[in-house]
Amino acid sequence: MHQITRGTGKPLLLIHGLGSSWRGWLPILDDLAAHRSVIAIDLPGHGATPAEPDSGTFAGLVGSVERYLVANDLVGIDVVGSSMGARIVLELARRGKVGAVVALDPGGFWRGWERAFFRTTIGLSVRLLRALRSRLPAISRSAAARAALLAQLSAKPTALSPELVCTELTGITDTPTFDALVRDLAGGPEQKGPAADPSQRIVIGWGRHDRLCLPRQASRAIEAFPSATLHWFDHSGHFPMWDMPRETTAVILQATA
């Protein structure tokens, strides 16, 4: 599994979301690395990590990460996840494989029409991005285009760097397991809890302006993981590390201290 490491100190593992890579953490990576030894991975089928036979399913990705932890003597490491990665770290907490957990806007807590909303909106977005693939570097330089293309994911799309936007949007188009994962996530069971260790420190962060994993789902996440603390990012969309990087860094460092 491809990984990058930054900083020194107690290890901290970062797990990105669907269609992203380790680069999705760039807005907070250096600030975290000033305090911790940060390991950011590319999930199988994402970034520079090849897909495995079951990488088009949530269960397959969790299994890959669990094997990675064992192989690298990282069982019990503090973890941070975003979106699908946030659901992965919660599942690892349920299995008792990780230490302190920060889950930012986790998927897996949608019900009823919310499942179709997730599947349909993401499906439409990725089809548009694939049609624009060759033009994404130029498009990403336009503030108006960033506002249009990232309205569902960010509360402050015009403030994001063109480089980050281009990397994330091309990553979505280039992830070979993207469509399979959308189907699996939308149609699969709701995320189960609780954590294996009821004393485990878990913080679930949620953007109040999240238009993908809707804020109403946060209460379900807390019901599943009753030992967790809920932190609201008041001015953030689906990715707090993009919209509120300083606050996100502070929450992570405090939760994993």
C-alpha positions in Angstrom: 0.0 0.0 0.0 1.5 3.3 -1.1 2.2 5.7 1.8 4.0 8.9 2.6 5.4 9.8 6.0 6.0 13.2 7.5 7.2 14.4 10.9 8.4 12.7 14.1 6.8 11.5 17.3 3.9 9.2 18.0 2.5 7.7 14.8 -0.8 8.9 13.3 -2.5 7.3 10.3 -4.6 9.2 7.8 -7.2 7.4 5.6 -8.7 9.4 2.8 -12.2 9.1 1.2 -13.7 7.7 -2.0 -11.8 8.8 -5.1 -9.1 10.7 -3.2 -5.6 9.9 -2.1 -3.0 10.9 0.5 -2.9 14.3 -1.2 -6.4 15.1 0.1 -4.8 15.8 3.4 -2.4 18.4 2.1 -4.2 21.4 3.7 -3.4 20.0 7.2 -0.5 17.5 6.6 2.4 19.8 7.6 0.6 21.2 10.7 0.0 17.6 11.9 3.5 16.6 11.1 4.8 19.4 13.3 3.5 17.3 16.3 3.2 13.7 15.1 4.8 11.1 12.8 2.1 11.2 10.1 1.5 8.3 7.8 -1.0 8.9 4.9 -1.9 6.0 2.7 -3.5 5.5 -0.7 -6.3 2.9 -0.3 -6.2 0.1 -2.9 -7.5 1.3 -6.2 -6.7 4.9 -5.3 -3.7 7.0 -6.0 -0.6 4.9 -6.4 -1.9 1.7 -4.8 -3.2 -0.9 -7.2 -6.6 -2.4 -6.7 -7.0 -5.8 -5.1 -9.8 -8.2 -6.2 -12.2 -7.0 -3.6 -11.3 -3.3 -3.6 -14.6 -2.4 -5.1 -16.3 -3.1 -1.8 -16.2 -1.4 1.6 -15.5 -4.8 3.3 -12.6 -5.4 1.0 -11.0 -2.0 1.7 -11.4 -2.6 5.5 -9.7 -6.0 5.1 -6.9 -4.4 3.2 -6.3 -1.8 5.8 -6.5 -4.3 8.6 -3.9 -6.5 6.9 -1.7 -3.4 6.4 -1.9 -2.6 10.1 -0.8 -6.1 11.1 2.0 -6.3 8.5 3.5 -3.0 9.6 3.1 -3.5 13.3 0.6 -0.6 13.5 -2.3 -2.3 15.3 -3.4 0.2 18.0 -2.3 3.3 16.1 -4.3 6.5 16.3 -6.2 7.1 13.1 -8.1 9.9 11.3 -10.5 9.2 8.5 -12.4 11.3 6.0 -15.8 10.4 4.4 -15.4 6.7 3.4 -12.1 6.7 5.3 -14.0 7.9 8.3 -16.3 4.9 8.1 -13.3 2.7 7.7 -11.7 4.0 11.0 -15.0 3.5 12.8 -15.2 -0.1 11.6 -11.6 -0.6 12.7 -12.6 0.8 16.1 -15.5 -1.7 16.2 -13.0 -4.5 15.6 -10.6 -3.2 18.2 -7.7 -2.6 15.8 -6.9 1.0 16.4 -6.2 3.6 19.1 -7.8 7.0 19.3 -10.1 7.8 16.4 -11.2 10.9 14.6 -13.9 10.3 12.0 -14.7 13.3 9.7 -18.1 13.2 8.1 -18.3 9.4 7.9 -20.4 7.7 5.3 -22.6 4.7 6.2 -25.3 6.3 8.2 -27.7 7.1 5.4 -31.2 5.7 5.4 -34.2 5.6 3.0 -34.1 8.3 0.3 -30.6 9.4 1.5 -29.1 6.3 -0.1 -30.5 7.2 -3.5 -29.5 10.8 -2.9 -25.9 9.8 -2.3 -25.8 7.3 -5.3 -27.5 9.7 -7.7 -25.7 12.9 -6.9 -22.3 11.3 -6.9 -23.1 9.4 -10.1 -24.0 12.5 -11.9 -21.0 14.3 -10.7 -18.5 11.7 -11.7 -20.0 11.4 -15.2 -19.6 15.2 -15.6 -16.0 15.0 -14.4 -15.2 12.2 -16.8 -16.5 14.2 -19.7 -14.3 17.2 -18.6 -11.3 15.1 -17.7 -8.8 16.6 -20.2 -9.9 20.2 -19.3 -9.9 19.8 -15.5 -6.4 21.5 -15.0 -7.6 24.6 -16.7 -11.1 24.5 -15.2 -9.7 24.2 -11.7 -8.1 27.6 -12.0 -11.5 29.3 -12.3 -13.1 30.3 -9.0 -16.5 30.1 -10.6 -15.9 26.6 -11.9 -14.6 25.5 -8.4 -17.8 26.8 -6.9 -19.9 24.9 -9.4 -18.0 21.6 -9.3 -17.5 21.4 -5.5 -20.7 22.9 -4.2 -21.7 19.6 -2.7 -18.4 18.9 -1.1 -17.1 22.3 0.2 -18.6 25.3 2.0 -15.8 27.4 0.6 -14.9 26.1 -2.8 -13.6 29.3 -4.2 -11.0 29.5 -1.4 -9.5 26.1 -2.2 -6.3 26.0 -4.1 -6.6 25.1 -7.8 -3.9 22.5 -7.4 -5.9 20.7 -4.6 -9.1 20.9 -6.6 -7.5 19.5 -9.8 -5.8 16.7 -7.9 -9.1 15.7 -6.2 -11.3 15.9 -9.3 -8.9 14.0 -11.5 -8.5 11.4 -8.7 -12.2 10.8 -8.8 -12.2 10.3 -12.6 -9.1 8.0 -12.4 -10.2 5.7 -9.6 -11.1 2.4 -11.3 -13.2 1.1 -8.4 -15.2 4.3 -8.0 -18.5 3.1 -9.5 -18.4 -0.3 -7.8 -17.8 1.4 -4.4 -20.7 3.8 -4.9 -23.0 0.9 -5.6 -21.7 -1.0 -2.6 -21.8 1.9 -0.2 -25.3 3.0 -1.2 -26.7 -0.5 -1.2 -24.9 -2.0 1.7 -25.8 -2.3 5.4 -25.6 0.7 7.7 -22.4 1.0 9.7 -22.5 -0.9 12.9 -21.0 -0.1 16.3 -20.1 0.2 19.1 -16.3 0.4 19.6 -14.8 -2.8 21.0 -13.3 -0.8 23.8 -15.9 1.5 25.4 -13.2 3.6 26.9 -11.7 4.3 23.5 -11.4 8.0 22.6 -13.5 8.7 19.5 -14.4 12.1 18.0 -16.9 12.2 15.2 -16.6 15.5 13.3 -19.4 16.8 11.0 -19.6 19.9 8.8 -22.9 21.7 9.3 -23.0 22.4 5.6 -22.3 18.9 4.5 -24.4 18.2 1.4 -23.3 14.6 0.8 -23.4 13.0 4.2 -26.2 15.1 5.6 -25.9 16.6 9.1 -29.0 14.7 10.2 -26.9 11.5 10.0 -24.6 12.6 12.8 -27.1 11.5 15.5 -27.1 8.0 14.0 -23.3 7.8 14.2 -23.4 8.7 17.9 -26.1 6.2 18.5 -23.9 3.5 16.9 -20.8 4.7 18.8 -22.2 6.0 22.2 -18.7 6.5 23.6 -17.9 9.0 20.9 -18.0 12.8 21.1 -19.6 14.8 18.3 -17.8 17.9 17.1 -19.6 20.3 14.8 -17.6 22.3 12.2 -19.9 25.3 11.9 -18.5 26.7 8.6 -17.5 23.5 6.8 -18.9 21.2 4.1 -18.0 17.5 3.7 -14.3 18.0 4.1 -13.4 20.0 7.3 -9.7 19.7 6.6 -10.3 21.8 3.4 -12.8 24.3 4.8 -11.6 24.7 8.4 -8.0 23.4 8.4 -6.9 25.1 11.6 -9.8 23.9 13.6 -9.6 20.4 12.1 -5.9 20.2 13.1 -6.7 21.3 16.6 -9.5 18.7 17.0 -7.2 15.9 15.7 -4.3 16.8 18.0 -6.5 17.1 21.0 -8.4 13.9 20.4 -5.2 11.9 19.8 -3.0 13.5 22.5 
